């Protein structure tokens, strides 16, 4: 089962404020500042520090995708190549095109808490954030844990993520008062924790069921013994009274 480490963005039509998912949306959603693909925004995006002059002296001006291509074997039909860590960034002559660690969804939600309202959708078991008619539907630690539990409960072959490079490598979105999984790689850590918890819960369920079965067997034996003793007592009483 696929587990996305990214979100989908939407412009909802005809509404100034959104409180639930399912309303009609425009064909194209808004772009993330770094991935720059309509309707797509990485949860956290590691772009690193890249000196384009050192990478290739010919990468001067224009968009990096013009030089490095738009598709890969893993995504041949996609208009933008998200497998490239420098996708869509500007390649400036004799400058560092992208500097430092940059984040998308969680950075936006944390930086503009007064603008974005966060909700939980019970049907899809996922969070979504709303700012006017802008909507981001994404996965966080809680929703990913639910997906892992579902996969294990239904005995699926496994899970995969797309893609690891959009997790929070440095823990920049971590807040000290946050009760969720902290520090770096929060989404990957959520997967590991959910696997451990689910396996432990399943083991406890097996143990509990075995205990119930054992208790039921004991009750059955005790009930049978009581019935046999009761029948024996009745026979003795009949004999004693000469009936």
N, C-alpha and C positions, 0 to 999 in steps of 0.2 A: 504494500500500500504506500502511495506517495505521501510524503509529509512536506508541505511547502514552508520554506523559511522566507517567504515574501508575502506581499499583499497585493490585492487588486483594488484599483481606484475607480471611482465613478462620479459623474455629474448627474444627479437625479433631476429629472425633468418635472417642472410644474410645482415644485415644493421649495419653500424657503428654509424649512427645517425638517430633518429626517429623524425618526425615532425607531424605525424598524427596517429590516431588509425586505426586498421584494418589489419595490416601486420601480416603474420604468426609468431607465437611465439612457443617457446619450451613448452613441456608438463608441466614442472614444473617451477614456478617462484621463485624468491629469497625470503628468509625468513626475517622477521622482527627480531630484536635482542632480543625481549622479548617473543612474541607469538611463534616464532620458528615453524611456519607452512609454508610449501612451497606455494608460491603464495598469502600469506595473510600478511597484515600489518595493525595493528590498527592505527586509526587516532591519537588518543592520548590514552595512556594506563596507567591507575592507578593501580600500583602494590603494592603501599603502603610499609610499613615497616613490615617485618615479621621475627620473630625469630623462626626458625624451631624447635629449642630445646624446646621452650615453647609450640609450637603447638603440637608436638608429638616427644618424645625422640627417637623414632624408625626411624625417617626420617633422616638417616645419609648416605650421599654419594649417588651417582647415580642421576637419574632424578626423580623429584617429581611425574611425571605421572606414574612411575612404582609402586608407593605406593598408589596413590589416584585414579588410573583408567584412562581410556582414553575416556570413553563415559558417557553421562548423559541421562536422559529421554528426554531432549529437543534435543539431538543430538546423537542418538544411533549408527549411522553409521559413525560418523566422526572419523578419525584416531586420532585427537588430541582434547582434551577437553578445549575449549576456555572459558568455564564457570568457570574454576578454575583460580583465580587471580595469582596463582603461577605456571601456566602451563610451563613446559619445563625448568624451572630454575634449577640450580644446588643446591642440598641440601648439604651444607657443614657441617661437624661435628663441633659443638661449634662455629658456625659463623652465621651471618645474611646473608641468601642467597641473598636476594634482599633488597637494601636499597634505601630509598627516592623515590621520584616520577619520573617515567621514561616515556618517550614519544617516539613515533615511527615516523609516517609520518611527522608531522609538525616540529618535532625536526630535522629530517634529512634534510628537505628542508630549514629550517632556518639556520642550522649550516653549510650547504654546498651550499650556494646560487650560487657560481661560477661554481659548478659542475652540478647542476640540472637546467634545463630549464623548465619553466612552460607554459603550453598551455591550450587552451579552445576548447573543441570539440562541435561544434554546433549541430551535429546530436544527440548525447547522452545527450547534455546539462550538461556536467561534465568537471571538470579539469583533466589534467593528467600531470605528470612530467617525464622528460626524462634525463637520464645520460648515454650517449653512446647508447648501446643496451638494457639498463635497463629502464623499464617503470613502473610507478605507476599510475594506474587509481583509482581515489577516489572521495569522495564527500566533498565539503566544504560548507561554509555558503551560497554562491550564488546558488550552484546547489541544495542544500537542500530546499532553499526557492522556487526554480522553481518546485520542486516535490510537495511541499505543495500546491502551487497555482494550479497545475494540479489536485491534488486530490480534492480540494474544487470546482474547476470549473466543474469537471466531476461528482460531487456529490458522490464521493466514501465514503465508510462507515467510513474511518478514516485512520490513519497511525500508524505504529509501528517502533521502532528503534532497531537495533541490532549492538552493545549493548551499554547500557548507560555507562558502565565502560570504554569505549574507547573514551569518550569525554574528553576535557581538563579541569579537575576538578579545577586546581589551576590557570589557565590562564597563564601558562608558555610560550605559543606560542604568546601571545599578544605583539604587538609592539606599541609604543606610536604614531607612524605616520600611523598606520593601520586604514583605514576608515571602516573596517568591524566591526562586533559585537565584543566587547572587553571583557576582563576579563574572569572569569571562565565559564565553560559550553558553549562555543561559538556555538556549533552545536545545542544543545537543545534550547538555546536562539534564534537561527535563526529560529527554528520551531515555537516557540511562536510568534515571530515577524511576520513571514510570515502568520500565521493564522490570526493575528490581522489586518495586512495590506490587506489581501485578502478579509476578511469580510467587512472591511471598503470600499474597492473598489467596492465590490458587492452592498453594501448599496448605494453608490454614483451612481452606474449604475442604480439602481432601481429608485432613486430619479430623475436622469436625464431623464430616460425614461418616468416617470410620468409627468415631466415638459414638455417633448416633446408632449406627448399625450394631455395634457391640452392646449398647444399652438396650436396644430393641430385642436382641437375642437373649439377654439376661432376663428381661421382662417376660419374654415368651417362655423361657425355661421355668421361671418362678411361677408363672401362671399355670403351666402344665403340671408342675409339682404340686401346686395348691389344689388343682382339680383332682389329681390322683389321691392326695391325702384326704380330701373331702369325701371322695367316693369310698375310700377305705373306712373312714369314720362312720359313714352312713351304714355300711355293711355290718360293722361291729355293733352299731346301735340296734339294728334290726335283729341280729343274732341274740343280743343281750336281752331284749324285750320279748324274744321268742316269736317275732312276727314273721 
